[in-house]
Amino acid sequence: MPNVLIYKARSLKPQTRAAVEAELGRVLKDDEDVSIMAFGTEEALTGGARPRAAQKLEGNFRGNDKSSGAHPEPSIEAAPSATRRRGSARPL
């Protein structure tokens, strides 16, 4: 059984199209694609498993950044402070 279905708006049943348009708050164009996706749920991590998972993810992100050469840490850290020094930052 598929988890993703894609239809052209023109091929939807009238009641299905009306429901999608009501949810989107706008009229669909006939040539638009409408996708329906179904995902199972998983239990959220609790206790000590949550911080361990966050540390593992952070390590993976850092490893990916290093291997790709994208966003070296000093430039990421320096960017906000450099903006503040120029006086171009606006208060939120």
Contacts in CASP RR format, 6 or more apart in sequence:
PFRMAT RR
TARGET T0000
AUTHOR 0000-0000-0000
METHOD contacts of the structure
MODEL  1
MPNVLIYKARSLKPQTRAAVEAELGRVLKDDEDVSIMAFGTEEALTGGAR
PRAAQKLEGNFRGNDKSSGAHPEPSIEAAPSATRRRGSARPL
3 37 0 8 1.000
3 38 0 8 1.000
3 39 0 8 1.000
4 35 0 8 1.000
4 36 0 8 1.000
4 37 0 8 1.000
4 38 0 8 1.000
5 35 0 8 1.000
5 36 0 8 1.000
5 37 0 8 1.000
6 33 0 8 1.000
6 34 0 8 1.000
6 35 0 8 1.000
6 36 0 8 1.000
7 33 0 8 1.000
7 34 0 8 1.000
7 35 0 8 1.000
7 36 0 8 1.000
8 30 0 8 1.000
8 31 0 8 1.000
8 32 0 8 1.000
8 33 0 8 1.000
8 34 0 8 1.000
9 17 0 8 1.000
9 20 0 8 1.000
9 28 0 8 1.000
9 29 0 8 1.000
9 30 0 8 1.000
9 31 0 8 1.000
9 32 0 8 1.000
9 33 0 8 1.000
9 34 0 8 1.000
10 30 0 8 1.000
10 31 0 8 1.000
12 20 0 8 1.000
12 28 0 8 1.000
12 34 0 8 1.000
17 28 0 8 1.000
20 28 0 8 1.000
20 34 0 8 1.000
21 27 0 8 1.000
21 28 0 8 1.000
28 34 0 8 1.000
44 50 0 8 1.000
45 53 0 8 1.000
62 73 0 8 1.000
65 71 0 8 1.000
65 72 0 8 1.000
65 73 0 8 1.000
80 89 0 8 1.000
83 89 0 8 1.000
END
